[in-house]
Amino acid sequence: QVQLVESGGGLVQAGGSLRLSCVASGSLFSRNSMGWYRQAPGKERTLVATMMHTGTQNYVDSVKGRFTIARDNAKNTVYLQMNSLKPEDTAVYYCNYEGWGAVVKYDYWGQGTQVTVSS
């Protein structure tokens, strides 16, 4: 099992910044991806940004140039620096951890942290 603890959400005005953090613990995998998804009210959960253990990053187009994902592998922590926030970024943000075993991929989620951007 892998446990994920998120922090850093809150209320911010449009144009402001927030940084989310997520610490992973438990039975971690050497091959893994950590990242962030978000879910706005009445909508599906969608990818925001992910980062492989190799450093490969992936972003949804709407946040490119505004959000930056980073990892501290020694601390098993992933960060999401969110700048130039817009009201449409308002959502619950979920930390995600994917671990690849020999045969099976395992998928874990944090409890979510609310990000609210006021106009």
Secondary structure as GFF3:
##gff-version 3
##sequence-region A 1 119
A	DSSP	beta_strand	2	7	.	.	.	ID=ss1
A	DSSP	beta_strand	10	13	.	.	.	ID=ss2
A	DSSP	beta_strand	18	26	.	.	.	ID=ss3
A	DSSP	beta_strand	32	39	.	.	.	ID=ss4
A	DSSP	beta_strand	46	52	.	.	.	ID=ss5
A	DSSP	beta_strand	57	59	.	.	.	ID=ss6
A	DSSP	three_ten_helix	61	63	.	.	.	ID=ss7
A	DSSP	beta_strand	67	72	.	.	.	ID=ss8
A	DSSP	three_ten_helix	73	75	.	.	.	ID=ss9
A	DSSP	beta_strand	77	82	.	.	.	ID=ss10
A	DSSP	three_ten_helix	87	89	.	.	.	ID=ss11
A	DSSP	beta_strand	91	100	.	.	.	ID=ss12
A	DSSP	beta_strand	105	109	.	.	.	ID=ss13
A	DSSP	beta_strand	113	118	.	.	.	ID=ss14
###
